[in-house]
Amino acid sequence: MPGIDECLLEAMRLPGARGAALIDWTSGLALGSVGEAPGGDQETAAAEAAEIARLAAEQHAFAPDDDAGSGPAADADPPVEDLIVSNRDSYHVLRFVGATFDGSVFLHLWLARAEGNLAMARIRLGEMAERLVLA
């Protein structure tokens, strides 16, 4: 099971990856980062990504619609799995990591639009989030 550094380096091997970070969405702090930062500043990028993640995670309108999503175990996870923000030249994929830790961290992948494969990145980030071990 990979730790933070291994997970982020794996994310950077995705085609078009420009930068990756593991961020605590409650504090806005990056627990680890690699590559470039959107806007050039890792701390600011982490805080801004955390703001978007927090807004989505705290909205019940995004919660699963089925009855299986109710109960204490489901309440520990954010109601969304991931967020995708796109602009002219890049994608930002935010993948929430489950409540195994404390339910407040997510992976942020900055992906160049021309070279990246959004579908593959989303799938691979999901796999990474399931295997991630915080130590």
Buried (B, 14 or more C-beta within 10 A) or exposed (E): EEEBEBBBBBBBEBEBBBBBBBBBBBEBBBBBBBBBBBEEEBEEBBBBBBEBBBEBBEEEEBBEEEEEEEEEEBEEBBBBBBBBBEEEEBBBBBBBBBBBEEBBBBBBBBBBEEEBBBEEBBEBBBEBBEEBEBE
